Amino acid sequence: MSLVDLRRSVLPPARLASIPGLAVWEWDVVSNRLAWSDAQKQLYGVGGDPERGEIDFLNTVHPDDRTRVEAEIVAFLASGQAFDHRFRIVRPDGTVRHILDRGVIERGPDGAAERLFGINIDITAEIEASLVARRAESQREALTGLGETLRNLTDFAHVDVLGASIVGRSLDLIRCGFALASDGGKHAVIKRDWVRDASIRSGAGSYRASDYGHFLDPLLQGETVAIADLAADPRTSRVAAVWAEWDVRAVAFVPLLRNGELVAYMFLHSGQPRVWSIADLGFVKTVADRIWAAYEKSAAQRDALAVFNAVDQMIWIARPDGYHEHYNDRWYEFTGVEPGSTDGEMWNGMLHPDDQDRARARWQHSLRTGTPYEIEYRLRHRSGEYRWVLGRARPLSDLDGQIIRWYGTCTDIHDAKLKEAELRRATALLELIGNSTPDLIYAKDREGRIIHVNEAAARLHGRSRDDILGRTDRELWVSENEADAYVANDRRVLVDGETIEVDETHVGAHGVSRTFRSVKAPIRAPDGTVVGLVGHSSDVSEQRRQEERERLLTREVDHRAKNLLAVVLALVRMTRDDDPTKIRDKLLGRLMSLSRTHSLLSASRWEGASVRAMLEEELSPFLAAAQRVELDGVAISLSPPAAQALSMVLHELATNSAKYGALSVEGGALTVRWDKEAPTGAFSLEWSESGGPAVMPPSASAGFGSLLIRSIAERQLKGSVDYDWRPQGLCVRLFIPRLEQAAEEAER
């Protein structure tokens, strides 16, 4: 029995309907009855009322999949215990869904299929995501291929069709191309376009934009226009019939603006209504921009070729690999050779034999690095004479930075070379004078070529003077940056006619840097024209180093003075008492303590002060008495900021002990211990008094000395201070986790 002839009633058994959310079905093959769950009916867009009639399952399958699905069902019934296949369905509202159908088959004793149980899974989102991913990958590959094509393209005449074909095939269009806009976008001209096949007619021709809808304004603003359905969109519904004559149901336009004006736009024609995705339109925008840039560049190249032979200068063009493929008429007039005879590498044979290797090496260097080509060599004239020329070339790159052409010139400088010889003879006397000084004396012509150097300048370069003459700074200096700096200074003289005085740096072959004070002045012809420059450079390296040392010393003195004043001002602000005399005495005591610390720092050239020395200075009146003061600690040298901060703490402790503590009576004793932990650098100090007056904890607020100590220890040095008011004597413990770092940070 054919499956197409099977008519199956919708029977929703309770066991199917009771499984919410699952699109399951059951087919009783014997009775030819098919039961669907509610979720299954919802998936297929079928009403839930079983009394509505019968459903022909195969009629829900997409026409393109129907034959395959019928054959698969027949195969499943014939053999197997389970099945798994995929197909598309068309719901009553016209939407298409992708279905994964899985199930099992129950067979009778005779092996015949009696009942099928299955579940349908909607995999539309997965399929569409896969399609989007594949399209995105295809578009990335298309852009990569486009970049490669544009880099290697030599004929840009039909580059617009190349771009249109890439977009058209990627987006499955029927027609695509570029329209040139005029009259503010009101009119457009399509010179050529891409069509899917021969059944689609070309849209080449002239058009008025208003005849095809109202979408010009956003294009003028640089906005992409996308219309999913020409018949439904209010911008085009009135002229949908016009578009239908071209078999177009959906369109998109990507504008191309230059200097804020619409110059062209890329048009996309679809034979079916479609939603234009943001990703697809972004892809089109990228292609359009690249193609239009190449199109504009090709127009510029055509314009350049128009003047190629009109310039009174030898001009040549080479490929990225250095192959010389074009020369203008001036080249052939100068050399007298047949057109085409110097193509490729044959140009090198026109040079003087002594210049061929040097010119070839320089050219190969430019090809490898992309740096401009510039060299002087002797070129054979049509008379047979070798004349000096200046060869120059610059690369032309595409949008991706790849070199696509080299454009070069040859300038006859032979007469200038002869004048150089005369100028060298005239400098003989200057050479004798110049060689008697350790300073550098030199002269250069208008082109920056060295025409005179004294022996001191030759020694600087480690070359003979004959090896230097005729060369430029770019040929002599090891560092290109140095050469650029020297050339820039020379141009101020040669081009602007200035007399300048500047410092110039030279790094020798062994890396030793020297500073020269250079005075450069123009050499003028009788008519005032600048024909070169003369320079005098004195080695001022030691002078500049001394000046730098003085600047550093001045900054250091200024910095230390400011820090000291800040400390003094802080002490003044913090010293309080009702009695001016006491204020004076306290302030003098603290300043004297700070002064003693500065004396220690000065003695060490401000490299640091030891903790022991600071304690000995503060406790010097009591050290003479045997057994009164014991100092015990490791040798620690503190930086100036740390020493200044700690000196204030020690001074307050010593003053308090001398007035009220153990050092205020004959039998009192003091022990000070300190340490510095490795590798953390944590600093600890214990001040322990004994044998003094009875100690009582302060009953009211702490005194100023205690406040000062706590402020320095906790706020400035980020540490802690602990007071132990023992009956036998005060014990103060100071702990600073990061003494040096905290002091440096506080100073800043």
N, C-alpha and C positions, 0 to 999 in steps of 0.2 A: 504494500500500500504506500502511495506517495505521501510524504509528510505534508505537502501542500494541501492535500485533500482532507487531512485530519482536521476536524473541527472540535475544539476543546472548550468545554464549559468552565467558567470561573467558579471554583468551589472553595470557599475559604474555610477549611476545617478549623475547629477551635485550637488545635495544637499548633497550627501555623499562625493564626491571627494572634495567639497569645504570646508570641515571641516579638516583643516590641523592638523596632529599629533594625531588624534583620530582614534583608530581602531574600526570603527563602521560598522555594516552590516544591511541589510534589506532583509527579506525573504517574498516574495509574495507566500503564501501557495497555493492560487487558481491557479496561473499560474506556480507554482513550480520554480520561478525565485529567485535567490540569488544575491544580489548586495553588494559589499565590497568597503569600502573606500580605498584610496591609502595606508594609514597607516596600515589598516588591511592586505592588500596584502603584505606589507613589513614585517609585523610581521610573516606571514605564509611563507614568502620566495617565494611568487608567483609573476610572472611578471605582470606589470601593463597594458598590452595590452589585452583588452577584446576579441579581434579577435583570440586569440591563441587557444581557445577551451573551453572545459568544465572542471570543477573542481568537483571532488567527495569529498565533505567536510569530510565524515567519513574516507576517506583514509589518511587524514592529522592527524587524532587522533592516539595517541600511541596505538599499538595493545592491550596492557594490559588494556586500558581504553575504548576501542571502544564499547564493548557490553554494558557497564554501561551507556555511553553517549547516545547511541541509545535509551536505555530504558527510560532515563531521558527526552529526547526530545519527545518521544511518550507520556509520562506522562504530560509534559508541554502542549502539543497540546490538550490533552483530557480535561484538567481543569486548572483553574488559570488565573490570569491576569499578573503575572510577574514570572520571573525565575532567578535563581542564582545557578550556579554550576561550578565546577573546573575540569580540565582535562589536560592532556599533549598532545602536538602535536609534530610530527617529521617533521622537515623542509627538503626540498630537499637535503640540504647539510649534513643531518644526525644528526644535532644538535637537542636537545630536549628542549622545552620551556614549562613552566607551565602557564596555562591560567585561568583567572577568567572571566567567561562569565555571563553577567547580561543583562536583557532586559524586555520588556513588550510585551503583546499579544493583538492584536485587534481582536475582535470577531464580526461576523455578527449578524443580528437579530435572527438567529436560534441558536446562541451560538457557532457556529463553528469558529475555528481559521481561520482568513483570512490573517493576516499580523503579522510578528514578527519584532521588532526593537531591536537591541542589541549592546553592546559595549564589546570588549575584552580587558582585562588588563593583561599585562605581569607581573606575580608575581614570576618569576624564581628566582630573587635575594633574595626575601623574603623567599622562600622555601629553597633555598640553605643555607642562613644564619641560618635558623632554624635548618637545618640538621647539620651544623657545630657546632652550640651551643649545640645541643643534644649530638653530638659525644664528644665534649669537656667535657660536664658534665659526660657522661658515662666514659670517660677516667679518670676524677678526682675520680669518685667512684671506678674505677678499681684500681687506685694507692692507695687509702685509704684501699681498701680490701686487696691489696697485702701487705701493711705494717702490717695490723693486722695478716694476714696469716703467714708472716715471723716471727713475734714476737712469735707466738704460735707454730711454726713448730719445730718438734723434729727430723724429718728425712729429711735431705737435699739431699738425693740421687737423687731425680727427680725434684729438684727445677727449673732446666732449662726448663723442659717441662711445669711446672706451669707458668713461665713467657711467654713462647711461646704461650700457649693457651690464655692467657689474651690479648696479642697483636693480635693474629690471629683472635679471635672473634671480637675484637674491630674494626679492620680494614677490616674485611670481606675478609681474605686471604684464599688461598687454602693450604698453607704450611708455617711453621715458625719454627725456632729453632736456636741453637747455633752451630757454626763450630769452632773447635779448630785449630788454625793456627800453622804451623811448617815450618822450613826451610825458615824463613823470609817471611812467608805468601804464599809461592809458593804451598804448599800443605795444605789441610784441611781435618779434620775428623769430621763427624757428627755421634755422638753416638746414638742419638735419636732425634725425632722432633715431632711437632704437625701437624696433617693434619685435614682438615675440616670434612671429612667423609671417609667412607670405600672405596669410589671410587677413592680417591686420594692416590697414593702409597707413602710410606715413602722414604725420601731421605737419610736415614742412610747409611754411607759408607765412603770411602776415595776418594778424588778428587784432581785433579791438576787444579789450578786456571786458568792457561792460556787456558785450554780447553773450558772455558766458557766466554771468553771475556778479554778485557784489562781494568781492573778497580782496579788493585792491588796497584798502586802507591799512589793514594789518601788515601786508607785504611791505608797504612803504615804511613802516615802523620796524622792519626787520623781523617780524613774527612769522613763524611757519603757520600755514593754513592747511588744515586737514578736514576733509568732508567725507564722512563715512557712507552716506547715501545721498546722491545728488537729488533724487526725487523727493526725499523727506526733509532735507535741510532747507530752511527758509532762504538762505543765500543763493541757492541754485534751483529750487523747485520750479520756479517760473520758466527756466530754460532747460529743464531736464531733457526735453525732447531734442534740443540741439546737441546735448552731450550724447544722447542715445544714437544719433547719426554716426558718432564715432565709436559706438559700442562701449561707452564709458559709463560706469555706475558709481564709481568713487574716485576722488582725486585728492592730491596733496601738492602743495607748492612750498618750496624751500627758497627764501629770498637770498640774494647776494648783493650786499651793499658796499659801496666804496665812497668814503668821505660823506657818509650819511645819505647817499642817494642810491635808489634801486637801479642797478645796471643790468641785472638778469635774475632769473629764478629757474630752479630745476623743477620740472613738472612730472608727476607720477600718475599714470592712468591705470585703474583697475577695472576689469570686466565684470566684477561682482561687488556688491556692497561689502565693505570691510571696515573694521575698526583699526585705525593706524596707531600702533603702539609707540610709546615714547622711545623705546629702544630702537625701533626701526627708523623713526624720524631722526634720531641722533646719528644713526649710521649714515643716513642719506645726507645729513648736514655735513658730516666729516668728508664724505666722498665729494660732495659739491664744492666745498671749500678747497680741497686739494686739486680737483680738476680745474676749477676756475683760476687758481693761482698758477697752475701750469699753463693754462690757456693765455693768461696775461703775460706770463714770462715768454711764451712763444711769440706773442705779438711784439714784445720788446726786442726779442732776438731778430725778428724780421726787420724791424726798424733799424737795428744796429747794422745788419747786413747791407741795408740800403746806403749807408754812409761809409761802409767798409772801404770801398775803393775811392771815395771822395776825399779821404784824409791825406794830407801831404806828409805821411809818415809810414815807415815800413811796419805793417801789422801782420801778425800770424795767429792762428788758432790751433790748439792741440787738444787731443782727447785726454781723459783722466789718466791713461797709461803713458802719456807723453808723446803719442804719435801725432806728428804735425800733419794736418789735413788741409789747411787753407792758408794762403798768403794773398795779400792784396797786390794791386798793380805796382805799387811803389817798390816792393821787394824785387819783383822781376825786372823793373827798370834799373835798380841799383846793381843787381848781380848779373843781369844779362843772360840768365839761364832760361831754359824752356819751362813753361808752366807744368807743374807736377813733378819736375825732376828733383825737387828737394823735399818731397813728401816723406813722411815716416822719420827715419833716422838720418836721411841723406843731408839734412841741413848742416850737420856737424862737419861734413867734408868741405863746406864752404869757408871754414875758419882756418886761420894760420895753424900749421902743424903744432907749433908750440902752445897753442891755446886750446886745442881740441880736448885733451884729457881733463883740463881744469873746468871747461865749460860743461862737459858731459857730467862730471861729478857734481857740480853745483846744480844742474838740472835734475839729476836723480835725487839729490837731497830734497829739493822742493817737492818732487813728486811723492816722496815718502812721507814728508812732514806736513805738506800743505802750506808751507811758508812761501812768501813771495820770492820770486826769482829775480836776481839782479846781478849783473856781471859785466865787465868790460872785456872785449876781445877784438881781435883783428879779423875783419870780414873781407873776402875777396871781392873787389869792385869789378864791374864789367871791363875796365881798362886793364885788368890783371894786377893792379896795385892792391895791397892789403891796407884797408883803412880801419882805424879804431872806431868801434861802435859801442854804445851802451845798450845791453840787452836787459829787458825787464819783462816780467809776466806776473799776472795775478789770477788766482783761481775763481771760478764761479760755482757756487754750491746750490743744491736743490733745497726743498723745504726740510729735508731730514739732515741737512748738513753735509751731504755727500758731494764731492767735487764732480761736476759734469762737464766742465770745459776749462781750459787755460787760454787766456788772452794775453798776447805778448806784443812788444814793440822793439824795434831796433832803431837807435838814434845815432846818426853820424856825428862823432865827436873828434874826428881826426884833427881838424884845425885847432881845436882846443888843446889837444895833446901837444901839438907843435908849439903852441904858446907856452905851455907848461915848461918845455925844454928851455925856452928863452928865459923864463922866470927863474929856473934853477941856476942858470949861468949868472944871473944878476944877484943871486944870494950868496955868492962865493965869499965875499967879504964878511957878510953877516955870519956865515958859518964859522969863520975863524974866530970872530968875537964870541959867538955863542958857545963854542966848545971850551971856553975858559971858565965857565961858571957851572956850579953844581945844579943850578936851576934848569928846568926844562924850557927850551925855546923851540918853537915849531911854527910852521906856516902851512895853510891848506888852501886849495883852490876852491872855486865856486861850488864844485860838486863834492867837496869834503875829502878829496884826495890829498894826501900829505905830500907837500912839495919841498919841505925842508924840516929837518930835525937836527938838534945838536947831539953831541955824544951822550950827554946825560939822559936825554929822552930815549936814545937807542939802547942804553944800558937798562933802562926801566923795562923795555919790552924784551930784552934778551936777544935782540936781533942786530944785524948790521944795518947801517943807515941805507945802504942800497936795497936791502930787502924790505925796508919800510916805505921808501919813497914810491909814490904811485898807488899806494894802498889806502883804504879807508879805515875808519875806526872799527867798522864791523868785521873787517878782515884781520885785525890785529888783537882786539881784546878777547881774552878767554871767556869773559862773561858777556852774554848778549845784553843783559840789563845795564851793565856799565857802558857798553857801546851805545845803547839807546840814549842814556843820559848825556854822554858826550856829544852825540849827534844833535840832541835837542838844544843844548847850549850853543853849539856852533850855528844852528839855524837862526838863533836870535841875532847873531852877528852877520851871517851871510844873507839872510832874507830881510831882516828888519834894519840892518845897518847899525845896530847898537854896539857900544863898547861896554863889556860886562866884566864884573869881578865876582867870581863864584868859587865855592868849595867843590872840589871833585874828588871822588874816591877811586882808588885803584887797589885791587886785590891781586897780588902777585901769584906766580906759579906755585909757591909754597903756602899759600893761604894768608900771607901777611898783608894786612890792610894798611894803606897809607893815605893820608889826606893832603891834597894839594890846593893851595890858593892860586886860582888861575885868573889872569887878566887877558881878555881876548878883544882885539880891535879889528875892524874891517880894513882890508887893503882895497883902495879905490883907484880906478883908472883916472886919467886926466879929466874925463867928463863926469866924474863923480860916481860912476857905476861901481858897485861892490864886485870885485873879482876874486876875493879870497879873504883870508883872515890870518893874523899873526897872533901868537899866543905866548905867554910867559907863565910858568907854573912853578911855585915854590913849595917845597915839602914843609908843611906846617903840622905834621902829625903830632910831634911832642907838644907843640903849643896848644893844639886842640885838646890833647889829653890833660894837660895842666889846667886848661880852662874848665874842662869837665870836672876835674877833681875839686877845683875851687867852687864850682856850682854845687857839687854834692855836699862839700863842707859847709857852705852857706846855708843850704837847706837843712842840714843836720843841726847846726847851731840854732837856726830859727825854730826848728821843731822842738829841740830840748828846752829852749828858753820859754816857749809857749807852755810846754808841759809843766815846767817849774813854776811859772806864774800861776797856772791853774791850781797847783797844789797849795801855793802860798795863799791864794784867794780863798780856797776852801778852808784852810786853817783859820784864817781871819774870821770867816763867816761862822765857823763852828766854835770859836773861843768866846765864852760868855762869862761874865761875872759882874757883880754890882760895883766892885772896887776896880777902878782903872789901873791901879798899880798891879793888881793881881793879873788882870788881863794882859798887861805888858809882860810880866814875868812868865806867864804861861806861854804866851805867843813866842817870846824870845827863846824859851827852852825848846819849843817844838821846831822853831826855825834853825836853832843851833844843831839840833839832832839831824834835821834835813841837810844842813851844811856839812856835818861830819860825813854823812853818807855820800854826798857829792864829792867830798875830798877823796874818799875811797874809790869812787868811780873814776875820778880824774886820774888818780894814780895808776889805774889799770887801763887808761886810755878809753874809758867808757865801755870796756868789755864786760865788766861785772864786779861785784863786791861779795866777799865771803861772809857767811853768817857769823863766824867766830870773830872776824875783825869788827863787824858792826856791834856785836855784844861787848867786845873789849872797849870800844869807843864809848858806849853808853855807860858802862860800869867801871870805867877807869878809876874813879875816886875810891872804889871799894876793893880793887884788885890787889892793892898793896898790903892790905891786912890779910895775914895768912889764914887759910881755912874759911874765910867768910863767903867767898864766891867760887863755885865750881862750874866750869863750862865743859860739857861733854857732848860731842856730836861729830858726824862725818864732815869731811871737807866739801862744802857746797858753795859754788859761786853763782850768785843770782844776777839776772839781767837787770839793767837800770830800772825799768818800771817795777819789777818785783822788789828790788832792794829799797826803793823809795817807799813803797807801801809798807814793807815789813819794818822799816826804821821807825815809822810813826807808832806802830804797835809796841816795839821794844822800848821806845822813849816813854810812853805812857805807863808801861809796867814798871820801868826803873824809877820814874818820878814818884809813882804811888808807893813803891816799896821804901824809897828814901824818906818819904814824908810820914807814912803811916804803917809801913810794914816792917819786915825783918831787917832791912838796911837802915832803919831809923834808930836802932839801939845797938849797943856794943856787942851783945852776944848773938845777934841775929845772923842767919846764914841763908844763902841763896844757891840753889842748884838749877842750872838750865841745861836741858837735854834736847837734842833735835836729830832728825833723821830724814832721809829722802828715799822712798821706796823705788826699786827698779822692777819692771820697766815702766810702771805707771807714772812715775814722777811725783807721787803724792808726798806732800811735805807735812811734817808734824813737829811740834815744839811744846815742851812742858816746862813751865816756870813754877818752881816749887820753893816756897819760903818756909823757914822754921826758926824758932827761938826769938821771935819778935813779940810785940804786944799781942794780947788776946784778940782773936779775930772773931768778928760778929758779922753775920750776913747783913747787907744793907736793909734797913727797915722801910725806907721810902723808895722813891724812884732812883735808878742808877745814876751815878755821877757822870760828869761829862767825859772823863777819861775812859770809863767803861763803855759809854755810848760810842766814842770814837773808835775804840778797839773793835767793838761789835760791827760797826758800820764798815770798817775796812775789811775785816775778816769775812763777813757774810755777804755784804752787798758788792764790794769792789772785787774781792778775791774769790767769791763764790764758795767759801768754806764755812767752818763752824768754830765757835769758841765756847769753852766750858769753864765756869768758875766753881771751884770747890772751896768753900769757906771753912776750912778745917780749924779746929781750936789751936793747933800748933803753928798754923801759918797758911796763908793763901796758896792755892795751887790752880794755875791756869793752864788749860790744854788747848792748843791751837792746831787745827787740822785743815789743810788746803789740798783738795784732790788734784787740782791742776794749777799750781802756783804760777808758773811762767806764762801759760796760755791765758789765764784769767787776768794777770797783770797787763799783758799786751793788749787784750781786748778792752780792758778798762781805760788804758791810755788812749786807744783810738776813739 
